[in-house]
Amino acid sequence: MSYATEHLRRKYIPMSETAFYILLSLADEPRHGYGIIKYVERLTAGRLTLGSGTVYGTVTKMTRDQLLVVYAGGGRRKTYEITPAGAEILRLETERLKELYTNAAAHQEGSP
């Protein structure tokens, strides 16, 4: 793991639910802020509704940290795209969440 990735790992993991869903929403295609909000709302069946201020604040921070970039073909609205560093941080956080789930499930079943 490179120094930059290690620095980002320490900064972002564990990750807020908002940050996680923003990266996840951009994993397959670039989206603008409103597109991120609607994608997350659909994905979570309405459980999580992100406010525009929260999204744009987090997107600004992630862009500054080079987890996201402004997509070249964005048109009138700013459209964001995940970077390789952002994809790596998303992968690491997903692994962490899988471990949490596995441990919780094992605990419920009475396994150490």
Secondary structure, 3 states (H helix, E strand, C coil): CCHHHHHHHHHHCCCCHHHHHHHHHHCCCCEEHHHHHHHHHHHCCCCCCCCHHHHHHHHHHHHHCCCEEECCCCCCCCEEEECHHHHHHHHHHHHHHHHHHHHHHHHHCCCC
